[in-house]
Amino acid sequence: MLIRSAERREKEQAMHARFQARIEAGLARLARRLAHARRPLERGPVERQLGRLLAANSRAASRYTVTLEPDATVAAGVRVTWRVRPEWDDWAHCSDGCYVLRSNIPDWSPDELWRTYIQLTEAEAAFRIQKSDLAIRPIWHQREDRVQAHIFVCFLAYVLWKTLEQWQQRAGLGRSPRTILEELRRIQSTDVVLPTTDGRDLRLRCVVRPDPAQARLLDRLGLALPERLRIRPSVALTAEM
């Protein structure tokens, strides 16, 4: 099944433009170097430099025909020339944003094949979320029970992430939990310490009042922040231990 994606087309065009700019800048630097050389240069090192430049930007390397020619009019003895292949541009114009989905299950309809492929992309996105947004980097464990515990924590974190995404979507706020977390993480709590007459300190943990943008967001999500946070004695005792 042939897929044409406008977003992927824009991404590939931007990548090609970046690689083309790098190649042309590298070729221009090499041409200036050869033009200003004061002694003959060996052909081998220059060819290897060209090879490294094209290999580092391979996505657009075949767009150019690069030639290293002898030139007795310059001290280097060689000069570099290049030209753009218009057929490469024509092919890129037709193929950017296009890809083919192929399956070994002949009974699938195009819709079923597409839905299955989207499930794969969602699974890949889940791994990216674990590493970037949730900041759960790979941790190497030596015991099986710790491996299972780490997998369980990762699974719970992803479930909470997807729950927030669905919650956000129902509230008409899009499907980007990252935006919600970035906005709400600026809400902080502060401890107010009041001395008592018997020499002890009374500690109250209060939540900072959200700004107008955060208040509107919380209202759309149907959330209300508590004025004070209460910690159960058992939880506090566990934390101290």
Secondary structure by P-SEA (a helix, b strand, c coil): cbbbbaaaaaaaaaaaaaaaaaaaaaaaaaaaaaaaccbbbbaaaaaaaaaaaaaaaccccccccccccccccccccbbbbbbbcaaaaaaaaacccbbbbbbccccccaaaaaaaaaaaaaaaaaaaaacccccccbbbbccaaaaaaaaaaaaaaaaaaaaaaaaaaaacccccaaaaaaaacccbbbbbbbbccccbbbbbbbbccccaaaaaaaaaabbbbbcbbbbcaaaaaaaac
